[in-house]
Amino acid sequence: MAAEDDAGRIEVRRVYEDPRPEDGARVLVDRLWPRGLAKDAARLDAWLKDAAPSAELRRWYGHVPERYEEFAARYRAELDGPPARDAVDELRRLAHGGPLTLLTATRDLSHAHTGVLAEVVREPGH
C-alpha cells in the first residue's frame, strides 16, 4: 500500500517482509518489538514507539474490524498530543527526505494503525 504526495512515497508493510531497496527510511511504528524477529534482520532506520496507539487503546480495539472506525478516530486524537505528536513530526521529516516505509507486525494491514498513521503523516499543516 503506497501513495505519492509532496512528502514523498509512504508505504505500509509488515516488518516480517524482506527489506527492499525502494523502502527508503524503514520505521517500526509498533509499541512492542515483533515476536521472533531478530533486531538486525529488521534493518530499521528508527523505532518510533510513541507513534503507536497507547496500550489502553490497543487493548480496547483488539483488532476487531467492527471497532476500526472508532479506533481510527481515537488514535487520531492520540496522535495530536504528546508524545505522539513528536513522533509524527519525525515521520514527516523522514518522508520529506524520500520514500518512507511504516512497518508493523500486525497481520491485517487493512485494519492496522499504520494506515491511519500514514494518512496523518501526509496531512499538510498538522
C-alpha positions in Angstrom: 0.0 0.0 0.0 1.7 3.2 -1.2 0.9 6.8 -2.0 2.7 9.7 -3.7 2.4 13.2 -2.4 4.6 16.2 -1.8 6.1 14.4 1.2 7.2 11.5 -1.0 6.1 8.0 -1.1 4.8 6.5 2.1 4.2 2.7 2.2 2.9 0.4 4.8 4.3 -3.1 5.1 4.7 -5.9 7.6 8.0 -5.9 9.4 8.4 -9.6 8.7 8.7 -9.0 4.9 12.2 -8.8 3.4 13.6 -5.3 3.1 13.6 -3.8 -0.4 15.9 -1.2 -1.9 12.9 1.1 -2.7 11.7 1.1 1.0 13.7 4.3 1.8 13.6 5.0 5.5 12.3 1.9 7.3 10.5 2.8 10.6 8.9 0.3 13.0 5.8 2.0 14.5 4.7 -0.6 17.0 4.9 -0.2 20.7 6.2 -3.8 21.2 9.1 -5.5 19.4 7.7 -8.1 16.9 7.9 -11.7 18.1 10.5 -13.9 16.6 12.3 -11.1 14.7 16.0 -10.5 15.2 16.9 -6.8 15.5 19.5 -7.0 12.8 17.1 -8.8 10.4 14.6 -5.9 10.6 17.1 -3.4 9.1 15.4 -0.4 10.7 16.3 3.2 10.4 14.2 4.0 13.5 11.7 2.5 16.0 9.2 5.1 17.0 7.2 3.5 19.8 5.4 6.8 20.5 3.8 6.7 17.0 1.9 3.5 18.0 -1.5 3.5 19.7 -1.4 3.5 23.5 -1.6 0.2 25.3 -5.1 1.1 26.5 -6.4 1.9 23.0 -4.7 -1.2 21.6 -6.3 -3.5 24.2 -9.8 -1.9 23.7 -9.5 -2.3 19.9 -8.2 -5.8 20.0 -8.1 -5.8 16.1 -11.9 -6.3 16.0 -12.8 -5.0 12.5 -16.2 -3.6 13.7 -14.3 -1.3 16.0 -11.9 0.1 13.4 -13.7 3.4 12.6 -13.9 4.3 16.3 -10.3 3.1 16.9 -9.1 5.3 14.0 -10.9 8.3 15.5 -9.4 7.7 19.0 -6.0 7.0 17.5 -6.0 10.3 15.5 -6.8 12.1 18.8 -3.8 10.4 20.4 -1.5 11.4 17.5 -2.4 15.0 18.1 -1.0 15.1 21.6 2.3 14.5 23.3 4.4 12.4 22.9 2.9 11.0 19.7 3.0 14.5 18.0 6.8 14.5 18.2 6.9 11.0 16.6 4.6 12.2 13.8 6.8 15.2 13.2 9.8 12.9 12.9 7.9 10.7 10.4 7.1 13.8 8.3 10.8 14.9 8.4 11.7 11.4 7.1 9.0 11.4 4.4 10.2 14.8 3.1 13.7 13.2 2.7 12.5 10.4 0.4 10.4 7.2 0.5 9.2 6.2 3.9 8.0 2.7 4.9 6.0 2.3 8.0 6.4 -1.2 9.5 4.2 -3.2 11.8 3.8 -6.8 13.0 0.0 -6.5 12.5 -1.3 -9.2 10.1 -4.3 -7.4 8.8 -2.9 -4.2 7.3 -6.4 -3.0 6.2 -7.4 -2.7 9.9 -4.0 -1.7 11.3 -3.0 1.6 12.9 -0.4 2.1 10.2 -2.9 3.2 7.6 -4.3 5.9 9.9 -0.7 6.9 10.8 0.3 7.2 7.1 -2.8 9.5 6.5 -1.9 11.7 9.4 1.8 12.0 8.2 0.6 13.0 4.8 -1.8 15.8 6.1 -0.4 19.2 5.5 0.0 21.8 8.3 -0.7 19.3 11.0 
